[in-house]
């Protein structure tokens, strides 16, 4: 009873959450798999129920529905019509809503549900291509042409220009065969125009790369004249470039202008580049006004460094000072578009940020920025050096104007470099005073500039042989910038000049640690090791330097000299031969080769190189003497006369050479000429004993009356010689006694006077002739500007040859820009 009793609510208000727990059993799908009626409907309803007709009496149909509790319930639609898929009087209603899912009338004929058509089985295999078909042959040929074009481009990028041209020609042949096949098998409209264009363009480019300009121009003409190629007119730029290389500037300008007319205005950068080429062509032809118009247009539309620099050159050629200044200001106003160095400096301790900065600090983009900045600085420095002497009344005023303009731009750091360049310009003009003043003004600048200025000051004082000042400024440069290899090299040079080779080597090593490419430090280190007799280490230094400077004659000579000091003449000869290939006219090196071959016993090779040395420098007494002696040894005294006569012309105060000429006449049997030569020698050197002896012998053999006269003169000269020798001997004894008495007694003044008089006694008077009995004594008596030839020390000459062949200075001094 109570279950049918419902209490009325105290207040008549709706429940907000009512209806949420109501459950319609039609949505119960948990037991559909076990519902027999539903499964039968799914399997049999498709295409097996007759269409709905008016014969169905009832508007409401019912069917048992399996619920979650397994009971069957009859469902009717809300409109009173049979539900879709319901069975009414044994007739199933068609499920028209699922036709799109693949239900068709074929199911009514006994076919199963197969919306994906899996019952049909696998697809039939694809038809095999017929390789003999014309279309397949055309496709393969087209593919081969593309491959050849790619191979040609790759070979060009690798530097193999010959192979690139061969591939391009082969691609052209195959492309023409392809066109013929297409014409024969189908309509000409199917021809691949883009392929033809690429083949012709690549062929023309390869002709130009191989400097076959006529063929390249003909190929470009084929492209340009073909109206089917829409962009062929742009290639007139390439034709203009070829004419520019051929120095046919008028045609180059013509084609550049034709290309400029055909390039659309939207291609701004291409038009600017063509205008720049036109300006360069005008410069080459000397039409500077036309070139100025081109570059001014570029600087107004899209300013760049190259156009600005060329504009300065044009104004410099026309001599317009004011326009040069304006063009220089435009040049330094060109935006560089590179990041500041502060971007690559870490401002915090974040490891991720630091790692990122390290990664981008030296990447390819950063290197490109450095190259761009370096190129801009090079343009500005070169332009400043060019216009500074002419824009003002004086060179210094012009440089000062350039410095002030640069200081007001974003190239501030170049101002100090310009000041240093100003000093080096003074050096080239040999105005050392102004150079010193300019460099000393930079001593109070920042450390980098101070170091550069001090380095140059040290170099200047070193050239003036003022080693104290050179060492002072070298120390200042090193203290300002310890990592400046030029400063360390100059410091090493000053220490080397003072003879402290070990310490000099340390400075050179430190310079190399800071900059391994500092060739001056490496060269000087090798010289230092030679001084220390550490030949193996010196050889290592010069071999490393040879790997850097392949064509340096100085380095090759040092290597050869070290091998000679190591007593390895074969290696020395080999390196000197390499040097001769670089400096084939160096007479000292040719003479050195002759000497080495002579020591090895190869007289023919020695004669060849001595003769070549004489041919390039016929005033080397050692070479002349060797050649004369060589002809005497080979019994060709007549040929030796030529060389001894030249030696007589070079050293007319030495009696040795005319005596050799007379001896050659005597050895060859020409006694009359020998007698005449001896008489000439006697008149010039009347006290020469050897000449008088030969005169006596020749006159006796020839039965001449003058023999008694020469015998009397000979006796007189020999007696004078004996008296002189006694005087010299007594003078030496007196000097020795005076030294002993000076050491024993207190009166040193008298002893010194006796020693001085003893030294003056053997010297002849002003009008008294010198006398000598041999060529050695004549050499000692007569002053020779080169020193006594017979007793000239070989070691000094060898030292000069080994260490100072190519320059007066032994060390490779450094003057950094």
LINWOTA-V221050 format. One record per pair of residues at least 4 apart in sequence whose C-alpha atoms are under 8 Angstrom apart, sorted by sequence separation. I is the first residue (numbers start at 1). J is the second residue. D is the distance in whole Angstrom. If there is no record, write none. Layout:
i={I;I}
j={J;J}
d={D;D}
This chain:
i={1;24;28;31;35;36;37;38;39;40;41;42;44;45;52;66;67;76;77;82;87;88;95;98;99;103;105;106;107;114;118;132;133;134;135;136;137;138;139;140;141;142;143;144;145;146;147;148;149;150;151;152;153;154;155;156;160;161;162;163;164;165;166;167;168;169;170;171;172;173;174;175;176;177;178;179;180;181;182;183;186;192;193;194;195;196;197;198;199;200;201;202;203;204;205;206;207;208;212;213;214;215;216;217;218;219;220;221;222;231;232;235;236;237;238;239;240;241;242;243;244;248;249;250;251;252;253;254;255;256;257;258;259;263;267;268;269;270;271;272;273;274;275;276;277;278;279;280;281;282;283;287;288;289;290;291;292;293;294;295;296;297;298;299;303;304;305;306;307;308;309;310;311;312;313;314;315;316;320;321;322;323;324;325;326;327;328;329;330;339;340;341;349;350;351;352;353;354;355;356;357;358;359;362;363;364;365;366;367;368;369;370;371;372;373;374;375;376;377;378;379;380;381;382;383;384;385;387;388;389;390;393;394;395;396;397;398;399;400;401;402;403;404;405;406;407;408;411;413;414;415;416;417;418;419;420;421;422;423;424;425;426;427;431;432;433;434;435;436;437;438;439;445;446;447;448;449;450;451;452;453;454;455;456;457;458;459;460;461;462;466;467;468;469;470;471;472;473;474;475;476;477;478;484;485;486;487;488;489;490;491;492;493;494;495;496;500;501;502;503;504;505;506;507;508;509;510;511;512;518;519;520;521;522;523;524;525;526;527;528;529;530;534;535;536;537;538;539;540;541;542;543;544;545;546;552;553;554;555;556;557;558;559;560;561;562;563;564;568;569;570;571;572;573;574;575;576;577;578;579;580;586;587;588;589;590;591;592;593;594;595;596;597;598;602;603;604;605;606;607;608;609;610;611;612;613;614;620;621;622;623;624;625;626;627;628;629;630;631;632;636;637;638;639;640;641;642;643;644;645;646;647;648;655;656;657;658;659;660;661;662;663;664;665;666;670;671;672;673;674;675;676;677;678;679;680;681;682;688;689;690;691;692;693;694;695;696;697;698;699;700;706;707;708;709;710;711;712;713;714;715;716;717;718;719;720;721;722;723;724;725;726;727;728;729;730;731;732;733;734;735;736;737;738;739;740;741;742;747;748;749;750;751;752;753;754;755;756;757;758;759;764;765;773;774;775;776;777;778;779;783;784;788;793;794;795;796;797;798;799;800;801;804;34;40;66;67;76;77;87;88;98;99;106;107;114;131;132;155;156;182;183;207;208;224;243;244;282;283;298;299;303;315;316;349;361;362;389;390;392;393;406;407;426;427;445;461;462;477;478;495;496;511;512;529;530;546;563;564;579;580;585;597;598;613;614;619;631;632;647;665;666;681;682;699;742;764;772;773;779;783;787;799;800;804;32;33;65;66;67;76;77;82;86;87;107;130;131;155;182;207;223;226;243;265;282;298;315;360;389;392;406;407;426;443;444;461;478;482;495;512;529;546;549;563;580;597;614;618;631;648;665;682;699;742;764;772;804;32;65;66;76;85;86;129;156;225;263;346;388;389;391;407;442;443;462;477;496;511;564;598;666;699;700;771;803;64;65;75;85;155;156;182;183;207;208;224;243;244;263;282;283;299;315;316;346;388;390;406;407;426;427;442;461;462;495;496;529;530;563;564;597;598;631;632;665;666;699;780;64;65;84;85;155;182;207;223;224;243;282;298;299;315;388;389;406;426;461;478;495;512;529;546;563;580;597;614;631;648;665;682;742;779;63;64;65;84;85;103;154;206;242;281;388;389;425;443;460;477;478;511;512;528;545;546;562;580;596;613;614;630;647;648;664;681;682;741;742;779;63;64;82;84;102;152;153;204;205;224;240;241;260;279;280;346;387;388;404;423;424;442;443;458;459;492;493;526;527;560;561;594;595;628;629;662;663;696;770;779;62;63;102;103;152;179;204;224;240;279;295;312;345;403;423;458;492;509;526;560;594;611;628;645;662;695;739;61;62;102;151;152;203;204;239;240;278;279;295;344;388;422;423;440;457;458;474;478;491;492;508;509;525;526;542;559;560;576;593;594;610;627;628;644;645;662;678;738;61;62;101;102;152;240;260;344;385;388;439;440;458;474;492;508;526;560;594;644;696;738;776;61;152;204;220;240;260;279;295;296;312;384;403;423;439;458;492;526;560;594;595;628;662;695;696;776;60;61;151;152;203;204;220;239;240;278;279;295;311;312;344;403;422;423;457;458;474;475;491;492;508;509;525;526;542;543;559;560;593;594;610;611;627;628;644;645;661;662;678;679;738;739;60;344;439;440;474;508;542;576;593;610;644;678;738;149;201;237;256;276;384;420;439;455;489;523;557;591;625;692;60;61;148;149;200;201;220;236;237;256;275;276;292;308;309;399;419;420;454;455;488;489;522;523;556;557;590;591;624;625;641;658;659;692;735;59;60;61;62;148;175;200;236;275;291;308;399;419;454;471;488;505;522;539;556;573;590;607;624;641;675;734;735;59;60;61;175;256;257;436;470;504;692;693;734;59;60;61;148;149;201;217;236;237;256;276;292;308;309;454;455;488;489;523;556;557;590;591;624;625;659;692;58;59;63;148;200;236;275;291;292;308;399;454;471;488;505;522;539;556;573;590;607;624;641;658;675;735;62;63;175;235;453;470;471;504;505;538;589;640;641;675;734;735;61;62;63;146;217;234;253;289;451;452;485;486;587;588;689;61;62;145;197;233;252;272;288;305;396;451;485;502;519;553;587;621;638;655;732;37;38;61;145;172;288;304;450;451;467;484;485;501;535;569;586;587;619;637;638;671;731;37;38;171;172;234;253;432;451;483;585;619;637;689;731;37;145;213;233;234;252;253;288;305;451;485;553;587;689;35;145;233;272;280;288;304;339;450;451;467;484;485;501;502;553;586;587;637;638;655;687;731;35;168;172;250;276;283;299;303;304;338;455;459;483;489;493;501;535;551;585;619;637;731;197;249;417;420;448;455;458;462;489;496;523;530;591;632;659;141;142;249;381;416;420;447;448;451;454;485;728;32;141;168;169;208;447;727;728;31;32;35;168;193;249;338;452;455;727;31;142;193;249;336;451;485;31;141;237;244;336;377;381;29;30;165;168;724;28;29;31;28;45;138;336;26;50;52;165;25;49;50;51;52;164;165;25;49;50;51;138;41;48;49;50;138;41;49;161;165;48;45;47;45;46;161;162;332;45;46;146;149;153;161;331;45;149;152;156;721;134;720;721;721;149;717;328;718;47;328;46;47;46;47;46;47;48;47;48;46;47;46;324;325;324;321;322;309;321;305;309;312;316;321;306;305;309;332;329;333;332;332;332;687;687;688;689;690;687;688;689;690;687;688;689;687;688;688;656;655;655;654;655;654;654;653;653;654;653;651;588;588;561;558;557;558;554;527;524;523;524;523;521;520;520;520;493;493;490;489;490;489;486;486;486;459;459;459;456;455;456;455;452;424;421;420}
j={5;28;32;35;39;40;41;42;43;44;45;46;48;49;56;70;71;80;81;86;91;92;99;102;103;107;109;110;111;118;122;136;137;138;139;140;141;142;143;144;145;146;147;148;149;150;151;152;153;154;155;156;157;158;159;160;164;165;166;167;168;169;170;171;172;173;174;175;176;177;178;179;180;181;182;183;184;185;186;187;190;196;197;198;199;200;201;202;203;204;205;206;207;208;209;210;211;212;216;217;218;219;220;221;222;223;224;225;226;235;236;239;240;241;242;243;244;245;246;247;248;252;253;254;255;256;257;258;259;260;261;262;263;267;271;272;273;274;275;276;277;278;279;280;281;282;283;284;285;286;287;291;292;293;294;295;296;297;298;299;300;301;302;303;307;308;309;310;311;312;313;314;315;316;317;318;319;320;324;325;326;327;328;329;330;331;332;333;334;343;344;345;353;354;355;356;357;358;359;360;361;362;363;366;367;368;369;370;371;372;373;374;375;376;377;378;379;380;381;382;383;384;385;386;387;388;389;391;392;393;394;397;398;399;400;401;402;403;404;405;406;407;408;409;410;411;412;415;417;418;419;420;421;422;423;424;425;426;427;428;429;430;431;435;436;437;438;439;440;441;442;443;449;450;451;452;453;454;455;456;457;458;459;460;461;462;463;464;465;466;470;471;472;473;474;475;476;477;478;479;480;481;482;488;489;490;491;492;493;494;495;496;497;498;499;500;504;505;506;507;508;509;510;511;512;513;514;515;516;522;523;524;525;526;527;528;529;530;531;532;533;534;538;539;540;541;542;543;544;545;546;547;548;549;550;556;557;558;559;560;561;562;563;564;565;566;567;568;572;573;574;575;576;577;578;579;580;581;582;583;584;590;591;592;593;594;595;596;597;598;599;600;601;602;606;607;608;609;610;611;612;613;614;615;616;617;618;624;625;626;627;628;629;630;631;632;633;634;635;636;640;641;642;643;644;645;646;647;648;649;650;651;652;659;660;661;662;663;664;665;666;667;668;669;670;674;675;676;677;678;679;680;681;682;683;684;685;686;692;693;694;695;696;697;698;699;700;701;702;703;704;710;711;712;713;714;715;716;717;718;719;720;721;722;723;724;725;726;727;728;729;730;731;732;733;734;735;736;737;738;739;740;741;742;743;744;745;746;751;752;753;754;755;756;757;758;759;760;761;762;763;768;769;777;778;779;780;781;782;783;787;788;792;797;798;799;800;801;802;803;804;805;808;39;45;71;72;81;82;92;93;103;104;111;112;119;136;137;160;161;187;188;212;213;229;248;249;287;288;303;304;308;320;321;354;366;367;394;395;397;398;411;412;431;432;450;466;467;482;483;500;501;516;517;534;535;551;568;569;584;585;590;602;603;618;619;624;636;637;652;670;671;686;687;704;747;769;777;778;784;788;792;804;805;809;38;39;71;72;73;82;83;88;92;93;113;136;137;161;188;213;229;232;249;271;288;304;321;366;395;398;412;413;432;449;450;467;484;488;501;518;535;552;555;569;586;603;620;624;637;654;671;688;705;748;770;778;810;39;72;73;83;92;93;136;163;232;270;353;395;396;398;414;449;450;469;484;503;518;571;605;673;706;707;778;810;72;73;83;93;163;164;190;191;215;216;232;251;252;271;290;291;307;323;324;354;396;398;414;415;434;435;450;469;470;503;504;537;538;571;572;605;606;639;640;673;674;707;788;73;74;93;94;164;191;216;232;233;252;291;307;308;324;397;398;415;435;470;487;504;521;538;555;572;589;606;623;640;657;674;691;751;788;73;74;75;94;95;113;164;216;252;291;398;399;435;453;470;487;488;521;522;538;555;556;572;590;606;623;624;640;657;658;674;691;692;751;752;789;74;75;93;95;113;163;164;215;216;235;251;252;271;290;291;357;398;399;415;434;435;453;454;469;470;503;504;537;538;571;572;605;606;639;640;673;674;707;781;790;74;75;114;115;164;191;216;236;252;291;307;324;357;415;435;470;504;521;538;572;606;623;640;657;674;707;751;74;75;115;164;165;216;217;252;253;291;292;308;357;401;435;436;453;470;471;487;491;504;505;521;522;538;539;555;572;573;589;606;607;623;640;641;657;658;675;691;751;75;76;115;116;166;254;274;358;399;402;453;454;472;488;506;522;540;574;608;658;710;752;790;76;167;219;235;255;275;294;310;311;327;399;418;438;454;473;507;541;575;609;610;643;677;710;711;791;76;77;167;168;219;220;236;255;256;294;295;311;327;328;360;419;438;439;473;474;490;491;507;508;524;525;541;542;558;559;575;576;609;610;626;627;643;644;660;661;677;678;694;695;754;755;77;361;456;457;491;525;559;593;610;627;661;695;755;167;219;255;274;294;402;438;457;473;507;541;575;609;643;710;79;80;167;168;219;220;239;255;256;275;294;295;311;327;328;418;438;439;473;474;507;508;541;542;575;576;609;610;643;644;660;677;678;711;754;79;80;81;82;168;195;220;256;295;311;328;419;439;474;491;508;525;542;559;576;593;610;627;644;661;695;754;755;80;81;82;196;277;278;457;491;525;713;714;755;81;82;83;170;171;223;239;258;259;278;298;314;330;331;476;477;510;511;545;578;579;612;613;646;647;681;714;81;82;86;171;223;259;298;314;315;331;422;477;494;511;528;545;562;579;596;613;630;647;664;681;698;758;86;87;199;259;477;494;495;528;529;562;613;664;665;699;758;759;86;87;88;171;242;259;278;314;476;477;510;511;612;613;714;87;88;171;223;259;278;298;314;331;422;477;511;528;545;579;613;647;664;681;758;64;65;88;172;199;315;331;477;478;494;511;512;528;562;596;613;614;646;664;665;698;758;65;66;199;200;262;281;460;479;511;613;647;665;717;759;66;174;242;262;263;281;282;317;334;480;514;582;616;718;65;175;263;302;310;318;334;369;480;481;497;514;515;531;532;583;616;617;667;668;685;717;761;66;199;203;281;307;314;330;334;335;369;486;490;514;520;524;532;566;582;616;650;668;762;229;281;449;452;480;487;490;494;521;528;555;562;623;664;691;174;175;282;414;449;453;480;481;484;487;518;761;66;175;202;203;242;481;761;762;66;67;70;203;228;284;373;487;490;762;67;178;229;285;372;487;521;68;178;274;281;373;414;418;67;68;203;206;762;67;68;70;68;85;178;376;67;91;93;206;67;91;92;93;94;206;207;68;92;93;94;181;85;92;93;94;182;86;94;206;210;94;92;94;93;94;209;210;380;94;95;195;198;202;210;380;95;199;202;206;771;185;771;772;773;202;771;383;773;103;384;103;104;104;105;105;106;107;107;108;107;108;108;387;391;391;390;391;379;391;376;380;383;387;392;379;379;383;406;405;409;409;410;411;769;770;771;772;773;771;772;773;774;772;773;774;773;774;778;775;775;778;778;779;779;782;782;783;784;784;784;801;805;802;802;802;803;806;811;811;811;812;812;812;812;813;814;811;813;813;813;814;814;814;815;816;813;814;815;815;815;816;816;816;817;817;817}
d={7;8;8;6;6;6;6;6;6;6;5;8;6;6;8;5;6;6;6;6;5;7;8;7;5;7;7;7;5;7;8;7;6;6;6;6;6;6;6;6;6;6;6;6;6;6;6;6;6;6;6;6;6;6;6;6;6;6;6;6;6;6;6;6;6;6;6;6;6;6;6;6;6;6;6;6;6;6;6;6;7;7;6;6;6;6;6;6;6;6;6;6;6;6;6;6;6;6;6;6;6;6;6;6;6;7;6;6;6;8;8;7;6;6;6;6;6;6;6;6;6;6;6;6;6;6;6;6;6;6;6;7;6;7;6;6;6;6;6;6;6;6;6;6;6;6;6;6;6;6;6;6;6;6;7;6;6;6;6;6;6;6;6;4;7;6;6;6;6;6;6;6;6;6;6;6;6;6;6;6;6;6;6;6;6;6;6;6;7;7;8;7;8;6;6;6;6;6;6;6;6;8;7;6;6;6;6;6;6;6;6;6;6;6;6;6;6;6;6;6;6;6;6;6;6;6;8;6;7;8;8;7;6;6;6;6;6;6;6;6;6;6;7;7;8;7;7;8;7;6;6;6;6;6;7;6;6;6;6;6;6;6;6;6;6;6;6;6;6;6;7;7;6;6;6;6;6;6;6;6;6;6;6;6;6;6;6;6;6;6;6;6;6;6;6;6;6;6;6;6;6;6;5;7;6;6;6;6;6;6;6;6;6;6;7;6;6;6;7;7;6;6;6;6;6;6;6;6;5;7;6;6;6;6;7;6;6;6;6;6;6;6;6;6;6;6;6;6;6;6;6;6;7;6;5;6;6;6;6;6;6;6;6;6;6;6;6;5;6;6;6;6;6;6;7;6;6;7;7;6;5;6;6;6;6;6;6;6;6;6;6;6;6;6;6;6;6;6;6;6;6;6;6;6;6;6;5;6;6;6;6;6;6;6;6;6;6;6;6;6;7;6;8;8;6;6;6;6;6;6;6;6;5;6;6;6;6;6;6;6;6;6;6;6;6;6;6;6;6;6;6;6;6;6;6;6;6;5;7;6;6;6;6;6;6;6;6;6;6;6;6;6;6;6;6;6;6;6;6;6;6;6;6;6;6;6;6;6;6;6;6;6;6;6;6;6;6;6;6;6;6;6;6;6;6;6;6;7;7;6;6;6;6;6;6;6;6;6;6;8;8;6;8;7;6;6;6;6;6;7;7;6;5;7;6;6;6;6;6;6;5;5;6;8;8;6;7;7;6;5;8;6;7;6;6;7;6;7;5;5;7;5;5;5;8;5;6;5;6;6;7;7;6;8;7;6;6;6;7;6;7;6;5;5;6;6;5;6;8;8;6;5;8;7;5;6;8;5;5;8;8;8;5;6;8;7;8;5;5;8;5;5;8;7;5;7;7;5;8;7;8;6;8;7;7;7;7;7;5;8;6;6;8;6;7;7;7;7;7;7;7;7;8;7;8;6;8;8;7;4;5;6;8;7;8;7;7;7;8;7;6;6;7;8;7;8;7;7;8;6;7;7;7;7;5;7;6;6;8;5;7;6;6;6;8;8;8;8;7;6;8;6;8;7;5;8;8;8;7;8;8;8;7;6;8;6;4;5;8;5;6;5;7;8;6;6;5;6;5;7;6;6;7;6;7;6;8;7;7;6;6;6;6;6;5;7;5;6;6;6;6;6;5;6;6;6;5;5;6;5;6;6;6;5;7;5;6;6;5;5;7;7;6;8;6;6;5;5;6;5;7;5;6;5;7;5;7;5;5;5;6;6;5;7;5;7;7;6;7;8;8;8;8;4;7;8;7;7;6;6;7;7;8;7;7;8;8;8;8;7;8;6;6;8;7;7;7;8;7;4;7;8;6;8;7;7;7;7;7;7;7;6;7;7;7;7;5;8;7;7;6;7;7;7;7;7;7;7;7;7;7;6;8;7;8;7;5;7;7;4;6;7;7;4;6;5;8;4;4;6;6;7;5;5;4;4;8;4;4;4;8;4;7;5;8;7;8;5;5;7;7;8;7;7;7;7;7;7;6;8;8;7;7;7;7;6;8;8;7;5;8;7;7;6;8;7;7;7;7;6;7;7;6;7;8;6;5;7;5;7;8;8;8;7;8;8;7;5;8;7;7;8;7;8;8;7;7;6;8;7;5;5;5;7;5;8;5;7;7;6;7;7;6;7;5;5;5;5;5;8;6;6;7;6;8;6;8;7;6;7;6;8;7;6;7;6;6;7;7;8;7;8;6;6;5;6;7;7;6;7;7;7;6;7;7;7;6;6;5;8;7;7;7;7;7;8;6;8;7;7;8;7;6;8;8;5;6;6;7;8;7;6;6;6;7;8;7;6;7;6;8;7;7;7;7;7;6;7;6;8;7;6;6;7;7;7;6;6;8;6;7;6;7;8;8;7;7;5;6;6;6;6;7;6;6;5;5;6;7;8;8;7;8;8;8;4;6;7;7;8;8;7;8;8;8;8;8;6;6;7;6;8;6;7;7;6;7;7;5;7;8;5;5;5;5;7;8;8;7;8;8;8;7;7;4;5;7;7;6;8;6;7;6;7;7;6;7;7;6;6;7;6;7;7;7;7;6;8;8;8;6;8;7;6;5;7;5;7;7;8;5;7;5;6;6;6;7;7;6;7;5;8;7;6;7;7;6;7;7;8;7;8;7;8;7;8;8;8;7;8;8;7;8;7;8;8;8;8;5;6;8;7;7;8;7;7;7;7;8;7;5;7;6;8;6;6;6;8;4;4;8;7;6;4;6;7;8;7;7;8;6;8;6;8;8;7;7;6;7;7;6;7;7;7;7;8;5;7;8;5;7;8;7;7;7;7;8;8;8;8;8;7;7;7;8;6;7;6;6;7;8;7;7;5;6;7;6;7;8;6;8;7;8;7;6;8;7;6;8;7;6;7;8;7;8;6;7;7;7;6;7;5;7;7;8;7;7;8;6;8;6;7;7;6;7;8;7;8;7;7;7;6;7;7;6;8;8;7;5;7;7;6;8;8;8;7;8;7;7;7;8;8;7;7;5;7;8;8;7;8;7;8;6;7;7;6;7;6;7;8;8;5;8;7;8;8;7;6;7;7;8;7;8;7;8;6;7;7;7;7;7;7;8;7;7;7;7;6;8;8;6;6;7;8;8;7;6;5;6;6;7;6;8;7;7;8;4;6;6;7;7;7;5;7;7;8;5;7;8;7;6;7;7;7;7;7;7;7;7;8;8;8;6;7;7;7;8;8;7;7;8;7;7;7;7;7;8;8;8;6;7;8;5;8;7;7;5;5;6;5;7;7;7;7;7;8;7;5;7;8;7;7;8;8;7;7;7;7;7;7;8;8;8;7;7;7;6;5;6;4;6;6;5;7;7;7;8;6;7;7;7;8;6;7;6;7;8;7;7;8;8;6;7;8;8;7;8;6;8;6;7;8;5;7;7;7;8;7;8;7;7;6;8;7;7;7;7;6;8;7;8;8;8;7;7}
